[in-house]
Amino acid sequence: MTNDIQIALYQQITNYLQQLKVDQHILEDIRQDIFLKAHASINTLKDHKKISSWLKVIAYNAVIDHYRKSNRVTPIIDTDHTQNEGNEHLIKCISLLIQSLPDEQKQVMEAIEITGISQTAYAQQNNLPLSTVKSRIQRARKTIKATVMNSCFLRTDKFGNVTDYTPPKEIL
């Protein structure tokens, strides 16, 4: 790989991290971690033409890992309103679905998915085994997914990411 390509990839990742609203004080540390991880797992890259998107996946995961470790709120990507409209409807739909869950699943989903406390902390606060908390979360997610898949038009890419969404009439 030539020096120019490396510099271009380095700049792309820097721009991507800025788009993710990564704090300038930690941007360099995260960027270094990204390239160390990429170097260590370069053999997993199947198509060298897709190195940029491969690095962005590593970058996104590195940012999430960093914020999880430091117990900070994960930044939200700032996009324009037209691109985010479908996500707003989907979030509203899922929030309504959480409210329709049985009480024990509803409580755990609100605490963990909405307020963002860890599963371990929730288990300790409620004197529950961690395995019970994990089971409730899995059951709740499975129920929500089934309901969304049955009542909403979803188009996904090959990785399961939602690329198009039409909300049910009661959400509009």
N, C-alpha and C positions, 0 to 999 in steps of 0.2 A: 504494500500500500504506500503510495507516494505521500510525501509530506503535505502537499496541497490538499489531498483528500482527507488526511487526518485533521488538518486545520478546519476544513469545511465541516466535517462531522462534529468536531469539538464545538464549533460555533452554532451548529444546528441544535445540539443538545443544550447549550447555554440558552438559546432563544426559547427552546421548549420549556426549560426549567423556569424561565421568567414568565412564560405564558401560564404556567401552573402556580404562579405567585409565590415561588420559593423565596424566602427571606435572603437578601444579599449576603448576610453574615454566614449563612450555612451553604450557600449555593456552590461554592468551590469544594467544600467537603463532599457534598452529595455528588457533584460532577466527577470527582476523583473516584469515589466508590463505584459509580456507574462504569467508568472505563476499566477499573480493576475487575469488576464482575464480568464485563464484556470480554476482557482478555482471558479470564479464567474459563469462560464457557464459549469461546469462539467456535469450538467444534460442534456446537448445537445449531449454528447458523446453517440452514440448508441451502438458501439462495442468497448469494453474495450481492445480488442486485437489490435486496431488501434490507440491507444493513442499517439504513437510516430508521426504518420503522422498527426493526429489531432492537436498536438502541433506545428508541422511545419507550418501548415496553419495559426495558430494563430501567430506564429513567423513572417512569411512572411508579414502578414497584419500589424503587429505591426511595422515592419521596414518601410514599405511603409507609414504608418500613421506618423511615426516619421519624415521621410524626407519631407513629405508634409507639416507638421506643421512648420518645420524649413526652408522651401523653399530651401532646398539643392537638388542637383542632386541625384537621386536614384542610388545606386551602381548597377553595372551589374555583374551577377554571372559569375565568371571566369571558363569556361569549355574548354575542349580541342576542337580543330578545327573540328574534325570529328563529334562530337555531335552537333556542332553549325552550320554546313553547311546548313541544312534544314532551320534553322531560318534565315540565311543570304539571302537565295533565297526568302523566304516568305517576309522578310522586303523589299527587292528590288522590289518584285511584288507589295506590298502595296504602296510603294513610287511612283511607276509608276501609280498606280490607283489613288492616291491622285492628281497627275498632270493632270489626265483626268477629274476630277470633274469640275462642273461649278465654275466660279471664286470666288463667295462668299463662297462656301463650301470649295474650295481649300485653300483660304486664312485662314479661321478659323482652318482648320485641320493642316496646316503647323505651324501656330502659337501655337496652343494648344498641338497637339500631337507630333510635331517634336521639336519645341523650348522649349516647356514645360511651357509656361506662363499659369496662371490660367484663367478660363472662365470669372471670374469677371473682372480681369485686362484687358483682351481682349475687353470685352464689354465697359469698361470705356475708353480705348484708342481709340476705334472706334466709340464712342458715340452711342452705340447700347444698346437696352434693353437686359438684361441677358437672358430672355426667347427666344429672337431671336437667340442669340449665341447658346444656348442649342439646339434649333430646327435645326439649320444648322448642328451642330455636329451630331445630331441623324440621319438626312437625309443622311449626308455624310457617316457615319458608316454603315448605312443600305445598301447604294449603294455599298460600298466597300465589305461588307460581301457577298452580293448577287453575285457580280462579282467573288470573290474568290471562292465561293462555286460552281459556274457554270463553271469556267475555270480551276480550279486546283483540283487535287485529294487530298482530305483531309481525314484523319482518326482521329476521336476524341474519347476521353474517355467519361465516363458517365457525367462528369462535363463540357464538351464542350471544354476541352483543346486539342490542336492539338498534336497528337502523331505521325503522319506520314504525309508527304507532298511530292507531286511531282509537281514541277513547270511547267508552260506552256513552250513550246519550245522557244518562243520568249525571255524568261528570261534567259535560259541556254546560 
